[in-house]
Amino acid sequence: MRVARVVVASLALAGCGKKHEPAAEGSSSAAPATSAAGSATPIAAPRPARDPNAPHISIAVTAATGTTAYSGWPLLVVADLRHPAAPITIRDWPSALALTVSDAAGKPVSWPWHLATRATGALELAPDEAGEVGWWLAPDDTAHLPAGTYRIRVALGGAHSETRIVKLQAPPATLDDATAAGAALRLAALHALQGDLATARADVNALLAKQPDHWQALAVLGDLAQAAGKPAEARDAYDRAIAAYPATTEPPRALIAKRRAIR
């Protein structure tokens, strides 16, 4: 499932619910493979000691910016499950995973999450695979949630992910270019998570019509083209994103790797 990780990173929740890639010990999806979606990098609460034989669960939360989520904006969560003793079979997938939210006082609260992963039944994981599950809240959902600080976590039996802290508040009265771009990319992320790549692409193109050199939007456009099986368009978008990348001491290695992978 990788487009929502695009935007939470790459698009395949509609598929089998698992991906092939080398497992990284202690890896975390808090910062998606491409920050093209402006994905959040929330502060994690202290992580308890991890049982080396228990499943490893990490989560990515895409809010508005950093730890801040805005009412009336989408909120996305993607969980990544690995197991050091794979191959294993997890029954009742993905309902075996529990997404929980608690308020600042630690009291559980109920949010109207929508499950993005369509594959159901048993999930078999090989050593080089990870199971992924996504959830989303639409703008209408978050618009009715009380403002406050919340903790989000995903659990499987006695194993659980790191805790992500999200502060939900009203959006700014006026949006500057950066905030407006974030809003557009989060809508694209939502539509990608829902499997609607055409609408996600339209969201990104609408942003690029106003900000043609927005490198993150161009990177997302490349991810969407790649997910749609259009490598030439993806390569062109990555080239444009690399050209628009801000001059820093660090080159855009992730984008360069994506472009090279297409070739």
C-alpha positions in Angstrom: 0.0 0.0 0.0 2.2 2.9 -0.8 0.4 6.0 -2.2 -1.2 7.1 0.7 2.3 7.1 2.1 2.9 9.5 -0.7 1.0 11.5 0.7 1.4 9.1 3.6 3.7 7.4 0.9 2.6 5.5 -2.2 -0.9 4.0 -3.3 -1.9 0.5 -2.8 -4.4 0.2 0.0 -6.9 -1.1 -2.5 -4.6 -4.1 -3.1 -3.7 -7.0 -1.0 -2.7 -5.0 2.1 0.9 -6.0 2.2 4.1 -4.8 0.6 7.5 -6.3 -0.2 10.6 -4.5 1.1 13.5 -5.2 3.4 12.5 -5.0 7.0 14.4 -2.3 8.9 14.9 -2.9 12.6 13.3 -0.2 14.6 12.1 1.6 11.5 9.3 4.1 11.9 6.8 5.4 9.3 6.3 8.6 11.1 8.2 10.3 8.3 6.9 8.8 5.0 9.4 7.8 2.4 8.7 11.0 0.5 7.6 14.0 2.4 5.9 15.0 -0.8 2.6 15.1 0.9 3.9 17.4 3.5 3.3 14.4 5.8 3.3 15.0 9.5 6.2 14.2 11.8 4.3 14.1 15.1 6.1 14.0 18.4 6.0 10.5 19.9 5.5 9.8 23.5 8.2 7.8 25.2 8.3 4.3 23.8 8.3 1.4 26.2 10.7 -1.5 25.9 9.8 -3.6 22.9 9.5 -7.4 23.0 11.9 -8.6 20.3 9.5 -11.5 19.5 6.3 -9.4 19.3 5.0 -7.7 16.2 6.5 -4.4 15.4 3.9 -1.7 14.6 4.7 1.8 13.4 2.3 4.5 12.3 2.3 7.6 10.1 -0.2 10.4 10.9 -0.8 13.1 8.3 -2.3 16.1 10.0 -2.1 19.8 8.9 1.5 20.6 9.9 3.7 18.9 12.4 1.6 17.9 15.3 -1.3 20.2 14.4 -4.5 19.1 12.8 -7.2 21.5 11.6 -10.9 21.0 12.0 -12.4 20.6 8.5 -9.2 19.1 7.1 -8.6 15.4 6.4 -6.7 13.3 9.0 -5.0 10.2 7.8 -3.3 7.3 9.7 -1.3 4.4 8.1 -0.1 1.5 10.2 2.8 -0.7 9.2 3.1 -4.2 10.8 6.1 -6.4 10.7 7.1 -9.5 12.6 10.6 -10.6 13.5 9.6 -14.2 13.5 7.9 -14.1 10.1 6.4 -16.0 8.3 3.3 -15.7 10.3 -0.4 -15.6 9.6 -2.6 -13.0 11.2 -6.3 -13.8 11.1 -9.2 -11.3 10.9 -7.1 -8.9 8.9 -7.3 -5.9 9.1 -9.8 -5.8 12.0 -7.2 -7.5 14.2 -5.6 -4.1 14.4 -7.2 -1.6 16.8 -6.8 2.2 16.2 -7.4 4.0 19.5 -7.6 7.7 20.4 -7.4 9.2 23.8 -7.7 12.8 25.0 -5.1 14.8 27.0 -6.4 13.2 30.3 -5.9 9.7 28.8 -9.7 9.1 28.4 -10.6 7.0 25.3 -12.6 8.9 22.7 -14.5 7.7 19.7 -13.7 9.1 16.3 -15.6 8.1 13.1 -12.6 6.5 11.3 -13.1 5.0 7.9 -11.1 1.9 7.0 -9.2 2.3 3.7 -7.7 -1.2 3.4 -10.1 -3.4 1.3 -8.3 -6.7 1.7 -9.9 -8.9 4.4 -9.4 -12.3 5.9 -6.0 -13.8 6.9 -2.8 -12.0 6.2 0.4 -14.1 5.6 3.6 -12.2 6.2 7.0 -13.4 4.9 10.2 -12.1 6.4 10.6 -9.4 3.7 7.0 -8.2 3.9 5.0 -5.7 5.9 1.2 -5.5 6.4 -0.3 -2.1 6.0 -3.6 -0.6 7.1 -5.0 2.9 6.5 -7.7 4.9 8.1 -9.1 8.3 7.3 -11.3 11.1 8.5 -12.9 13.3 5.9 -13.2 17.1 6.4 -16.8 16.7 7.5 -15.7 14.3 10.2 -13.0 16.4 11.7 -15.2 19.5 11.6 -17.4 18.0 14.3 -14.6 16.9 16.7 -13.8 18.9 19.8 -10.6 20.9 19.8 -7.9 19.5 22.0 -4.8 17.4 22.3 -5.1 13.7 21.4 -3.0 10.6 21.4 -3.3 8.1 18.6 -2.0 4.5 18.8 -2.5 1.2 16.9 -2.4 -2.1 18.7 -2.4 -5.8 17.9 -3.2 -7.9 20.9 -0.5 -6.9 23.5 1.7 -5.2 20.9 1.3 -1.5 20.1 2.8 1.3 18.1 4.4 4.4 19.3 1.9 7.0 20.4 1.4 10.0 18.1 0.3 13.3 19.6 -2.1 15.5 17.5 -3.4 18.9 18.5 -6.8 19.6 16.9 -7.7 23.2 16.4 -9.6 25.6 14.1 -7.7 26.5 10.9 -6.4 30.0 10.2 -8.9 32.5 9.0 -6.7 33.1 6.0 -4.3 30.7 4.3 -0.9 31.7 3.2 0.6 29.9 0.2 2.3 27.2 2.3 -0.9 26.5 4.3 -3.0 26.5 1.1 -0.6 24.0 -0.5 -0.8 21.8 2.6 -4.6 21.8 2.4 -4.4 20.7 -1.3 -1.9 18.0 -0.7 -3.9 16.6 2.2 -7.0 16.4 0.0 -4.9 14.6 -2.5 -3.7 12.2 0.2 -7.3 11.6 1.2 -8.4 10.8 -2.3 -5.4 8.6 -2.9 -6.2 6.7 0.3 -9.7 6.2 -0.9 -8.3 4.8 -4.2 -9.5 7.8 -6.3 -6.2 8.6 -8.1 -7.9 10.8 -10.7 -9.3 13.2 -8.1 -6.0 13.1 -6.2 -4.2 14.1 -9.4 -6.7 16.9 -10.0 -6.1 18.2 -6.5 -2.3 18.4 -7.2 -2.7 19.9 -10.6 -5.0 22.6 -9.1 -2.2 23.5 -6.7 0.4 23.5 -9.4 -1.7 25.9 -11.5 -1.1 28.4 -8.7 2.3 27.3 -7.5 4.0 25.7 -10.5 7.4 25.2 -8.8 6.0 23.5 -5.6 8.5 20.6 -5.5 6.4 18.6 -3.0 3.4 18.8 -5.3 5.5 17.8 -8.3 6.8 14.8 -6.3 3.3 13.7 -5.4 2.3 14.1 -9.1 5.2 11.7 -9.9 4.0 9.2 -7.3 0.5 9.3 -8.6 1.6 8.8 -12.2 3.8 5.9 -11.1 0.9 4.3 -9.3 -1.3 4.8 -12.4 1.3 2.9 -14.5 2.6 6.0 -16.4 6.4 5.9 -15.9 7.1 8.6 -18.5 4.9 11.1 -16.8 6.3 10.0 -13.4 9.8 10.6 -14.6 8.9 14.0 -16.0 7.3 15.0 -12.7 10.3 13.8 -10.7 12.6 15.7 -13.0 10.6 18.9 -12.4 10.5 18.3 -8.6 14.3 17.8 -8.5 14.8 21.0 -10.5 12.5 22.9 -8.2 14.0 21.5 -5.0 15.3 24.3 -2.8 19.1 24.7 -2.8 20.4 23.1 0.4 23.5 21.2 1.4 21.5 17.9 1.1 20.4 16.8 -2.4 16.9 15.3 -2.9 18.1 11.7 -2.6 14.6 10.2 -2.3 13.5 11.9 -5.5 16.7 10.9 -7.4 16.2 7.3 -6.2 12.6 7.3 -7.5 13.6 8.7 -10.9 16.4 6.2 -11.1 14.1 3.3 -10.2 11.9 4.2 -13.2 14.8 4.1 -15.6 
